[in-house]
């Protein structure tokens, strides 16, 4: 049989796993090819281990304010090495779990790196060599290989860490320079600071978190500076010298920073290395694989989902894209992913979460006179006794003509959990009047969303 598989999936990350299992549930014969651990960026070296580090890094501040609540502690200290080891152990568990789930769903896991040899065939390489005895053939092929961190093109860049490396450390040095202004840079800056590391963060522009609501990004910036993170704006890295544990980072402005480690959080790019897309005839758009609303490339039976398409690089988006593809192609339930309303969060300290249009986007789309902004800024009850910590910021963007809520944004404790539920309301077309009619749950932070005037 020329095409023994109905579907070959390249990459066992969030999107690939979701597609493979869903396709198999529809009766498809599926193989998934992965040369790394099963779980992808999110499970192995991204969202999950990073969130565990966030939880661990919160304890230092909680211990510091404990006396204001009558809790007396002594001899408490943070051992980052133990935290890192425990996080890796949890990642090991999840890796094994995902392998087991593939087997239970009838998906064949092929260990190795896949590369096209024709539009319908994939070779598998192991240890740098192609296994001539194993070439896979399929009616449909899904590319779900994700992205990888990008190092800046400066001398000595290889001496720095990228985000993947952070989870493999046995401990952290006393002083770390973080390069970048995006969510990965801000999250790790806060994690490191919470674990007792002195952090200097170099930002190329004049503010953090480009693309997010500017007022919210400023609130995060103020909170990070208030905690003691040293933010340096208008700084570009020029060169990195030294050896691990004893580094000097110089910038284009002439500044020099001595430190024990440098995190280069300067963006991510689709992982196209080794795919041999030319053999399949797949056309690239810049550095990404271009797809239509049905996840199809220019080759009708070859599809792509997730970060390799470089649209909205979030785990839930990749999962929904993978499932929508499988439902459409194998389940006779055609559907397309709605990329217009996607909630997102930055697990910085303070935490930021958002859904819908920012204030800037709303004004650009509807005009300043047609947009009304409601906001509340206050210190949460959790900070009432310690009398410290950043203030919460809650914000609603409303269309004056229809009263429909265009955006719901928050900086503060549990922001992501709160915005997750708010996103349901926005997806249903909620208006400001709908929020106003909702009874508040008191005393909570989130009640401010339904009491704003």
C-alpha positions in Angstrom: 0.0 0.0 0.0 1.5 3.3 -1.1 0.0 5.4 1.6 -0.4 3.2 4.7 -1.2 6.2 7.0 -4.2 8.5 6.7 -2.2 11.2 8.5 1.4 11.8 9.4 2.0 14.5 12.0 5.5 16.1 12.2 5.9 17.3 15.8 4.5 16.0 19.1 3.8 19.4 20.7 0.4 20.8 21.7 -1.0 21.2 18.2 0.4 18.0 16.8 -0.8 15.9 19.8 -4.3 17.4 19.6 -4.6 16.8 15.9 -3.2 13.2 16.1 -5.5 12.1 18.9 -8.6 13.8 17.4 -7.9 12.3 13.9 -7.4 8.9 15.5 -10.7 9.2 17.3 -12.4 9.8 13.9 -11.0 6.4 12.7 -7.8 7.7 10.9 -4.6 5.7 11.0 -2.1 8.2 12.4 1.7 8.3 12.9 3.3 11.2 14.8 7.1 11.8 14.3 9.1 13.5 17.1 12.8 13.7 17.6 12.6 15.3 21.0 10.5 14.6 24.0 6.8 14.3 23.6 4.8 17.4 24.8 6.5 20.2 22.8 7.5 23.6 24.0 4.6 24.1 26.4 5.0 20.9 28.4 8.7 20.4 28.2 10.3 23.9 28.2 7.6 26.5 28.2 4.2 27.2 29.8 4.1 24.3 32.3 7.6 24.4 33.8 7.7 28.2 33.7 4.4 28.5 35.6 5.8 26.1 38.2 8.8 28.4 38.6 6.4 31.3 38.9 4.6 29.6 41.8 8.0 28.9 43.5 9.2 32.4 43.0 6.2 33.9 44.8 7.1 32.4 48.1 9.8 34.8 49.0 7.5 37.8 49.0 4.8 35.8 50.8 7.3 35.0 53.5 8.4 38.6 53.8 4.8 39.8 54.4 3.8 36.9 56.6 4.4 38.8 59.9 1.7 41.3 59.0 -0.8 38.4 59.1 0.6 37.2 62.5 2.7 34.5 61.0 6.1 34.2 62.6 8.8 32.4 60.6 12.5 31.7 61.1 15.2 30.0 59.1 13.2 30.1 55.9 15.2 30.1 52.7 14.7 29.4 49.0 16.7 26.6 47.4 16.3 27.2 43.6 18.1 23.9 42.9 15.4 21.9 44.7 12.7 23.8 42.8 14.4 23.2 39.5 14.9 19.5 40.1 11.2 19.1 41.2 10.1 21.0 38.1 12.1 18.7 35.8 10.6 15.6 37.6 7.1 16.9 36.9 8.1 17.4 33.2 9.3 13.8 33.1 5.9 12.7 34.4 4.0 14.7 31.8 6.3 13.4 29.0 5.5 9.8 30.0 1.8 10.7 30.3 1.6 12.1 26.8 3.4 9.0 25.4 0.9 6.8 27.1 -2.1 8.8 25.8 -0.8 8.5 22.3 -0.7 4.7 22.7 -4.2 4.6 24.2 -5.5 6.6 21.3 -4.0 4.3 18.8 -1.5 6.8 17.4 1.9 5.3 16.4 4.8 7.3 17.8 7.9 7.3 15.5 11.0 8.6 17.3 13.2 10.7 15.1 13.3 13.8 13.0 11.0 13.9 10.0 11.9 15.4 6.6 10.0 15.4 3.3 11.2 13.2 0.5 8.1 13.9 -1.6 4.7 15.5 -1.1 3.4 12.2 0.4 6.5 10.7 2.1 8.6 11.5 5.1 12.0 10.1 6.0 13.1 9.7 9.6 16.5 10.5 10.8 18.1 9.5 14.1 21.5 10.6 15.5 22.0 12.7 12.4 21.5 9.9 9.9 18.5 8.9 7.9 17.0 5.5 8.7 16.8 4.1 5.2 14.5 1.3 6.5 11.8 3.7 7.6 10.1 6.0 5.2 6.5 6.9 6.0 3.8 7.5 3.4 0.6 9.2 4.1 -2.5 10.7 2.4 -2.3 13.8 4.6 0.6 15.4 6.4 0.4 17.9 9.2 3.4 20.1 10.0 3.3 21.0 13.7 7.0 21.4 14.6 6.6 24.7 16.6 9.2 27.3 17.1 12.6 27.8 18.7 14.3 30.7 20.6 16.2 33.1 18.4 19.6 34.4 19.5 20.6 37.9 18.5 23.4 38.1 15.9 26.1 39.4 18.2 29.6 38.2 19.1 29.5 35.7 22.0 25.7 35.1 21.7 26.3 31.4 22.3 27.5 32.2 25.9 24.1 33.3 26.8 21.0 31.3 27.8 17.8 31.1 25.8 14.6 30.3 27.6 15.0 26.5 27.0 18.2 26.6 29.0 16.6 28.1 32.1 14.9 24.8 33.1 18.1 22.8 32.9 20.1 24.9 35.5 21.1 23.3 38.8 21.0 26.8 40.4 21.0 30.5 39.4 23.9 33.0 39.9 23.6 36.0 42.1 23.2 38.4 39.2 21.5 37.9 35.8 21.0 40.2 32.8 17.8 39.6 30.9 17.7 40.9 27.3 14.2 41.5 25.9 10.9 43.2 26.6 8.4 40.5 25.7 6.4 38.2 27.9 9.2 35.6 28.2 11.7 38.2 29.3 9.4 39.8 31.8 8.3 36.5 33.2 11.8 35.2 33.8 13.0 38.5 35.1 10.3 38.2 37.8 11.0 34.5 38.5 14.7 35.2 39.0 14.0 38.2 41.2 11.6 36.2 43.3 14.2 33.5 43.8 16.6 36.1 45.2 18.6 36.9 42.0 19.6 40.5 41.2 18.1 41.2 37.8 18.9 43.8 35.2 16.6 43.8 32.2 17.7 45.5 29.0 14.9 46.8 26.8 15.5 48.0 23.2 12.5 50.4 23.1 10.9 52.7 25.7 8.4 50.3 27.2 7.7 46.6 28.0 5.3 44.2 26.3 4.9 45.7 22.9 1.5 44.8 21.4 -0.3 44.8 24.8 -2.5 47.6 26.0 0.0 50.4 26.8 -1.6 51.3 30.1 -1.4 47.7 31.3 2.2 47.3 30.2 3.1 50.5 32.1 1.4 49.0 35.2 3.5 45.9 34.9 6.6 48.0 34.4 5.8 50.0 37.5 5.2 46.9 39.5 8.4 45.2 38.4 10.5 48.3 39.2 8.8 48.6 42.5 9.9 45.1 43.4 13.5 46.0 42.6 14.1 44.8 39.0 16.5 47.2 37.3 14.9 48.1 33.9 17.2 49.8 31.4 15.4 51.2 28.3 17.0 52.1 25.0 19.7 49.4 25.4 20.7 47.0 22.6 23.2 44.2 23.3 26.5 44.5 21.3 28.7 41.6 22.5 29.0 39.0 25.2 32.3 37.9 26.6 33.8 35.7 29.3 32.8 32.3 30.4 29.8 30.7 32.1 29.4 32.2 35.5 31.6 35.2 34.7 30.2 37.2 31.8 30.4 40.8 30.6 27.6 42.0 28.3 28.3 45.3 26.5 25.6 47.3 24.8 25.6 49.6 21.7 25.5 52.6 24.0 28.8 51.6 25.6 27.4 50.2 28.9 29.0 47.1 30.3 27.2 44.7 32.7 29.1 42.0 34.7 27.0 39.1 35.7 26.8 35.3 36.3 24.4 34.7 33.4 22.6 36.3 30.5 19.2 35.3 29.3 18.6 36.2 25.6 14.8 36.5 25.4 14.9 38.1 22.0 12.1 36.3 20.3 11.2 33.0 18.7 11.1 31.7 15.1 9.4 28.8 13.3 11.5 25.6 13.5 12.0 24.8 9.8 15.4 23.2 10.0 15.6 19.8 8.4 12.1 19.7 7.1 13.2 19.7 3.4 10.0 21.6 2.4 11.3 21.9 -1.2 10.8 18.2 -1.7 7.1 18.6 -0.8 6.7 21.8 -2.7 5.5 23.8 0.3 6.0 27.5 -0.1 7.2 29.7 2.7 6.2 33.3 3.5 9.3 34.7 4.9 10.4 32.5 7.8 7.0 30.9 8.3 4.7 28.4 6.7 1.7 30.2 5.3 -1.7 28.5 5.6 -5.3 29.4 4.8 -8.3 29.4 7.2 -8.4 25.6 6.9 -4.8 25.2 8.0 -3.9 24.1 4.4 -0.6 25.1 2.8 -0.2 25.6 -1.0 -0.2 21.8 -1.3 -3.8 20.8 -0.6 -3.1 17.6 1.4 -0.3 19.2 3.5 -1.4 21.3 6.5 0.3 23.3 9.3 -0.7 24.4 12.8 0.8 26.2 15.7 3.9 28.3 16.0 5.4 27.1 12.7 2.7 29.3 11.0 3.8 32.3 13.3 0.3 33.8 13.7 -0.9 33.7 17.3 1.8 31.6 19.1 -0.2 30.3 22.0 -0.7 26.7 23.2 -4.6 26.8 23.2 -4.5 28.3 19.7 -2.3 25.4 18.4 -4.6 22.9 20.1 -7.7 24.3 18.6 -6.1 24.6 15.2 -5.1 20.9 15.4 -8.5 19.8 16.5 -10.3 21.9 13.9 -8.1 20.4 11.2 -8.8 16.8 12.3 -12.5 17.5 12.7 -12.7 19.0 9.2 -10.6 16.4 7.3 -11.4 13.2 9.2 -14.6 13.9 11.2 -16.9 15.4 8.6 -17.4 18.3 11.0 -15.8 21.2 9.1 -14.9 24.3 11.2 -12.4 27.1 11.2 -10.6 28.6 14.2 -11.7 32.1 15.3 -8.4 34.0 15.7 -10.1 37.3 16.4 -10.9 36.7 20.1 -8.0 35.0 21.9 -7.3 35.6 25.6 -3.7 35.9 26.6 -1.7 36.3 29.8 1.7 37.4 31.0 2.7 35.6 34.2 4.9 38.5 35.3 4.7 39.9 38.9 2.2 41.6 38.7 0.3 39.4 36.4 -1.3 40.7 33.2 -4.2 39.1 31.3 -6.3 40.4 28.4 -9.0 39.5 25.9 -10.3 41.6 23.0 -9.0 44.9 21.7 -6.6 47.1 23.5 -7.5 50.8 24.0 -5.1 51.7 21.1 -6.6 49.1 18.8 -10.1 50.2 19.6 -9.4 53.8 18.8 -7.6 52.9 15.6 -10.6 50.8 14.5 -13.6 52.8 15.7 -12.2 56.3 16.3 -11.5 58.0 19.7 -15.0 59.5 20.0 -16.7 56.1 19.6 -14.7 54.4 22.4 -15.3 54.7 26.1 -12.8 53.5 28.6 -13.7 52.4 32.2 -11.0 51.6 34.7 -10.4 50.9 38.3 -7.0 51.2 40.1 -6.7 50.1 43.7 -4.7 48.1 46.2 -6.2 44.6 46.7 -7.3 43.4 50.1 -4.4 40.9 50.0 -2.1 43.9 50.3 -4.2 45.8 52.9 -2.2 44.6 55.9 1.3 44.5 54.4 0.6 47.9 52.8 2.9 47.1 49.9 2.9 45.7 46.4 1.6 47.0 43.1 -1.9 48.2 42.7 -4.4 46.3 40.5 -5.6 47.8 37.3 -8.9 46.7 35.7 -10.0 48.1 32.4 -13.0 47.8 30.1 -13.1 49.2 26.5 -16.6 49.8 25.3 -18.1 50.7 21.9 -20.3 53.8 22.5 -22.6 53.0 19.6 -23.5 49.4 20.6 -22.5 49.3 24.3 -20.6 46.1 23.4 -17.4 45.4 25.3 -14.5 45.4 22.9 -11.7 44.6 25.4 -11.4 43.4 29.0 -8.0 43.8 30.6 -6.4 43.3 34.0 -3.1 43.6 35.9 -3.1 42.1 39.4 -3.5 38.9 41.4 -5.2 36.0 39.6 -5.6 38.2 36.4 -5.4 35.2 34.1 -8.0 33.2 36.0 -10.4 36.2 36.0 -9.9 37.1 32.3 -10.5 33.4 31.3 -14.1 33.7 32.5 -14.5 37.3 31.1 -13.5 35.9 27.7 -16.7 33.8 27.7 -18.8 37.0 28.1 -17.0 38.8 25.3 -17.3 35.8 23.0 -21.1 36.0 23.6 -21.2 39.7 22.7 -21.7 41.0 26.3 -22.4 44.7 26.7 -21.5 47.1 29.5 -25.1 46.9 30.6 -24.8 43.1 30.9 -21.8 43.6 33.2 -23.7 46.3 35.2 -26.6 43.9 35.8 -24.3 41.2 37.2 -24.3 41.0 40.9 -20.9 41.6 42.5 -19.2 38.9 44.6 -17.8 40.8 47.5 -15.0 41.2 48.6 -13.1 40.2 45.5 -10.8 41.9 43.0 -13.0 40.9 40.0 -16.1 42.6 41.4 -14.7 45.9 40.1 -15.5 44.7 36.5 -19.2 44.8 37.3 -19.2 48.0 39.4 -17.3 50.4 37.2 -19.1 53.7 36.4 
